[in-house]
């Protein structure tokens, strides 16, 4: 007899990055001893980085254990049929003290052929941004592959990139093939397909602690870049209180902005798990008689079989609500 499911929290997996900073500790209260903590993987089924349950009777079990024991009760029938014992999303908080490399991700077909992996469609929700900080998304004019390669060779790639000055609440949808980078001073929530395939094309000529340049993937990247993508990467959304406001909806995930100011009851009418990322304040999520608290920087997974969800707050709070249609 399986332990009854409930709203689940996992131990975050902290990643040391050459560009990372200390906001994950100072703002999101993530305990770690890393020099440059760049990422906190909140829910991960990436090989070698599987999340471990932190709360309740399932504490100590891995996400892999849950997938094999609970199958469609955890994921939803349709999602289990498609993905089997693989969790389809990777959920992160990211702190960029320095600019990340200019990069892009391959689509499903290329990723499958080259890396036996999914592609990496993703979205960003800016939680905090230092004055004047930017994200890089796409080119600032129409670019041909030949012009792109010339700028790459001349080390002038930044001159043709589109810089977006950002503030808290700004949201961007990053489709596969779109050139992008998180700029220095930005802390954000990232929702993406489960994949760790990134093609790095330019890294500001930066060296690691051993004095080595980081590997670039320009041979792989050139036929993965979308040179003619529409300018539709900014997500505009409403912020109606105690309502799920659509931010991004694509075949890989749907994300709502949910500002909570009182106790609300929700019905999970989707054949899918729901993930709640707390991006402001603190809430308590109740389902199946079990209450799980989440403060800013914490993430809760509500299994698909739990249909009645109550969210309670004492203070105005904000959640990202994520599921698969």
C-alpha positions in Angstrom: 0.0 0.0 0.0 1.5 3.3 -1.1 1.8 6.3 1.3 -1.0 8.8 0.5 0.2 11.6 -1.7 0.2 15.3 -0.5 1.7 18.6 -1.5 5.5 17.8 -1.8 8.6 20.0 -1.2 12.1 18.9 -2.3 15.5 19.7 -1.1 17.0 22.3 -3.5 20.0 21.3 -5.5 22.4 24.3 -5.5 24.8 24.8 -8.4 28.2 26.6 -8.3 28.5 28.8 -11.5 31.3 31.0 -12.7 28.7 33.8 -13.0 26.7 33.1 -9.8 26.3 35.4 -6.7 24.8 35.3 -3.2 21.2 36.3 -3.7 20.0 32.7 -3.4 21.2 32.8 0.1 20.6 36.5 1.1 17.2 36.9 -0.6 15.8 33.4 -0.9 17.4 31.9 2.2 19.0 28.9 0.5 21.6 27.4 2.8 24.8 26.5 1.0 28.6 26.9 1.2 29.2 27.6 -2.5 31.4 30.4 -3.7 29.2 31.5 -6.5 25.7 29.9 -6.2 24.1 30.5 -9.6 21.2 28.1 -9.6 18.8 26.4 -7.2 17.2 23.4 -9.0 13.9 23.1 -7.2 12.4 20.1 -9.0 14.8 18.0 -11.2 14.7 14.7 -12.9 18.0 15.4 -14.8 20.3 12.4 -14.7 22.7 12.7 -11.7 20.6 15.6 -10.2 17.4 13.9 -9.0 15.4 15.9 -6.4 14.8 14.3 -2.9 11.6 14.9 -0.9 12.1 17.2 2.1 8.7 17.0 3.8 6.1 14.5 5.1 6.0 10.7 5.1 7.8 10.5 1.7 10.9 12.5 3.0 14.1 10.9 1.7 12.5 9.4 -1.4 13.7 10.7 -4.8 11.6 12.1 -7.5 12.5 8.9 -9.5 11.1 6.8 -6.6 7.8 8.7 -6.7 7.6 8.4 -10.5 7.9 4.6 -10.4 5.6 4.2 -7.4 2.8 6.6 -8.2 3.0 6.9 -12.0 -0.1 8.7 -13.3 -1.3 9.6 -9.8 1.7 11.9 -9.7 1.9 13.1 -13.3 -1.6 12.7 -14.7 -2.7 9.9 -17.1 -1.9 11.7 -20.4 1.5 12.9 -19.2 2.4 9.5 -17.9 1.5 8.0 -21.2 3.8 10.4 -23.0 6.8 10.6 -20.6 6.6 7.4 -18.5 8.9 7.5 -15.5 10.4 10.9 -16.5 9.4 14.2 -15.0 8.9 16.6 -17.9 9.8 19.9 -16.3 12.9 21.3 -14.7 12.2 24.1 -12.2 14.9 26.6 -11.0 15.7 29.9 -9.4 18.7 31.6 -11.0 21.0 34.4 -9.6 23.3 36.1 -12.1 26.0 38.2 -10.4 27.7 38.4 -13.8 26.4 38.1 -17.4 25.7 34.5 -18.5 27.1 33.3 -21.8 25.2 34.0 -25.0 23.5 30.7 -25.7 20.5 28.9 -27.2 18.9 25.5 -27.0 18.1 23.0 -29.8 14.6 21.8 -30.6 13.3 18.4 -29.7 14.3 16.8 -33.0 17.9 18.1 -32.9 18.3 17.3 -29.2 16.9 13.8 -29.7 19.2 13.1 -32.7 22.4 14.5 -31.2 22.0 14.0 -27.4 19.0 11.6 -26.9 17.4 14.4 -24.9 14.4 16.7 -25.1 14.8 20.2 -26.4 14.7 23.1 -24.0 11.8 25.6 -24.3 11.8 27.8 -21.2 10.4 30.9 -19.6 11.8 33.5 -17.2 10.0 35.4 -14.5 12.1 38.3 -13.1 12.0 38.3 -9.3 14.5 41.0 -8.6 16.8 43.1 -10.8 19.5 45.6 -9.9 19.2 49.1 -11.3 19.9 49.0 -15.1 20.3 45.3 -15.4 19.4 43.5 -18.7 18.4 40.3 -20.4 19.6 39.5 -23.9 16.9 38.0 -26.1 17.3 37.7 -29.9 18.9 40.1 -32.4 18.4 43.8 -32.6 17.8 43.6 -36.4 17.3 41.1 -39.2 20.5 38.9 -39.3 21.6 36.3 -41.8 23.8 33.3 -40.8 26.7 34.9 -42.8 26.5 38.2 -40.9 26.1 36.4 -37.6 29.3 34.3 -38.3 31.2 37.4 -39.2 30.3 39.1 -35.9 31.2 35.9 -34.1 34.6 35.8 -35.8 35.3 39.5 -35.1 34.1 39.1 -31.4 31.5 41.7 -32.0 28.4 39.5 -31.4 27.0 41.8 -28.6 26.6 44.6 -31.1 23.8 42.8 -32.9 22.0 41.5 -29.9 18.8 42.8 -28.4 19.2 44.1 -24.8 16.0 44.3 -22.7 16.2 46.4 -19.5 14.2 44.6 -16.9 12.4 45.0 -13.6 10.6 42.7 -11.1 7.6 41.0 -12.7 8.9 41.0 -16.3 8.3 37.7 -18.0 9.9 36.2 -21.1 9.2 33.1 -23.2 12.3 31.6 -24.7 11.6 29.3 -27.5 14.2 26.8 -28.8 16.5 28.4 -31.3 16.3 31.9 -29.8 19.6 33.4 -28.8 19.5 34.6 -25.2 21.4 35.4 -21.9 20.6 36.5 -18.4 22.4 39.7 -17.6 24.3 40.7 -14.4 22.1 41.7 -11.5 19.1 39.6 -12.4 17.5 37.0 -10.2 14.7 35.0 -11.8 12.5 31.9 -11.7 12.9 29.6 -14.7 10.5 27.0 -15.9 11.8 24.7 -18.7 11.6 21.3 -20.3 13.7 18.7 -18.6 16.9 19.1 -20.5 20.4 20.3 -19.7 21.4 20.8 -23.4 22.8 24.3 -24.0 24.8 25.6 -27.0 27.1 28.4 -25.7 28.2 30.7 -28.6 29.9 33.6 -26.8 31.2 33.9 -23.3 32.7 37.5 -23.1 36.2 35.9 -23.3 36.0 35.0 -19.6 38.3 32.4 -18.0 37.6 30.1 -15.1 39.7 29.8 -11.9 42.3 27.7 -13.8 42.6 30.4 -16.5 40.8 28.3 -19.1 38.2 29.6 -21.6 34.8 27.8 -21.3 33.9 25.5 -24.2 31.8 27.0 -27.0 29.5 25.0 -29.3 29.4 27.1 -32.4 29.5 24.1 -34.8 26.4 22.6 -33.2 24.7 26.0 -32.8 24.7 27.3 -36.3 21.9 25.2 -37.6 19.9 25.4 -34.3 19.6 29.2 -34.3 16.3 30.7 -35.4 17.4 33.7 -37.5 13.8 34.7 -38.4 11.8 34.4 -35.2 8.8 36.6 -34.5 9.2 39.3 -31.8 6.8 37.6 -29.4 9.1 36.8 -26.4 7.6 39.3 -24.0 4.7 37.9 -22.0 2.0 40.4 -21.1 -0.4 39.2 -18.4 -3.0 40.6 -16.0 -2.5 40.5 -12.2 -6.1 40.0 -10.9 -5.9 39.0 -7.2 -6.9 35.5 -6.2 -7.2 34.5 -9.8 -5.0 32.4 -12.1 -3.8 34.8 -14.8 -2.3 33.2 -17.9 1.3 34.3 -18.5 2.6 31.6 -21.0 0.9 28.6 -22.5 2.7 26.3 -24.9 2.7 22.5 -25.5 5.4 22.0 -22.9 3.9 24.0 -20.0 1.3 26.5 -19.0 2.2 29.1 -16.3 -0.2 31.4 -14.4 0.5 34.4 -12.2 -1.5 33.9 -9.0 -1.5 36.9 -6.5 -3.0 35.6 -3.2 -4.5 38.0 -0.6 -7.0 35.6 1.1 -7.8 31.9 1.5 -8.8 30.5 -1.9 -10.0 27.1 -3.0 -8.9 25.7 -6.3 -10.1 22.7 -8.3 -7.4 20.9 -10.4 -9.4 20.2 -13.5 -6.3 19.4 -15.5 -5.0 15.9 -16.0 -1.7 17.2 -14.7 0.4 17.8 -11.6 0.5 21.5 -10.5 3.7 23.2 -9.4 3.5 26.3 -7.2 6.6 28.6 -7.0 6.4 31.2 -4.3 7.9 34.4 -5.7 6.7 36.8 -3.0 5.4 36.4 0.6 4.4 33.1 2.1 1.5 30.7 1.6 0.2 27.4 3.0 -1.0 24.9 0.4 -3.5 22.2 1.6 -4.6 19.1 -0.2 -5.6 15.6 1.0 -5.7 16.9 4.6 -2.0 17.8 4.5 -0.7 21.4 4.8 2.6 22.5 3.2 4.1 26.0 3.8 6.0 27.8 1.1 7.8 31.1 1.5 9.4 33.2 -1.2 12.0 31.0 -3.0 10.3 27.7 -2.2 8.4 25.3 -4.6 5.6 22.8 -4.0 4.5 20.0 -6.2 0.8 19.0 -6.0 0.3 15.5 -7.5 -2.3 15.2 -10.3 -4.5 12.9 -8.2 -5.1 15.7 -5.6 -8.0 17.7 -7.1 -9.1 20.0 -4.2 -6.5 22.5 -3.3 -6.7 25.3 -0.7 -4.2 28.2 -0.6 -4.0 30.3 2.5 -2.0 33.4 3.2 -1.7 35.9 6.1 0.2 38.4 3.9 -0.2 39.4 0.2 1.8 36.7 -1.7 2.5 35.8 -5.3 2.7 32.3 -6.9 3.6 31.0 -10.3 1.2 28.1 -11.0 2.6 25.6 -13.5 1.1 22.6 -15.2 0.9 20.8 -18.6 -2.3 21.1 -20.6 
